[in-house]
Amino acid sequence: MSLTHGRQEMMDQQSARKKTAAIIGKALQDDGYREELLANPKNAIQQEFGKELPLGLEVRVVEESANVVYLVLPPKPVVELSDTDLEAVAGGVAVASGARPGTRATGCYPLDEWLTTVKM
């Protein structure tokens, strides 16, 4: 991965996190939006950004409580990681040596990737 590509990927992830924070912030301030986000998350997000999510993408929104928290696992890597790749990932995220350029073995979720295409 080139340094420029790595910086762009980091900027895209930061942008997606800001947009996710904006969705959460609006849901905390607007009860109607919160209800719509819980009932029909894909539609609520599409309406918020004025852009359609990919057809095959399912979006689920869950609400944590004081006694329940959720751990979201990323999808399994598309490629198998070698021992060297596994050592490189220990304590962080790395792209497997067998991965195609521009693809991720771990990292962004599809919604995060979509959010990088949305202008705020």
Buried (B, 14 or more C-beta within 10 A) or exposed (E): EEEEEEEEBEEBBEBBEEBBEBBEEBBEEEEEBBEBBBEBBBBBBBEBBEEEBEEEEEBEBEEEEEEEEEEEEEEEBEBEBEEEBEEBBEEEEBBBEEBEEEEBBBBBBBBBBBBBEBEE
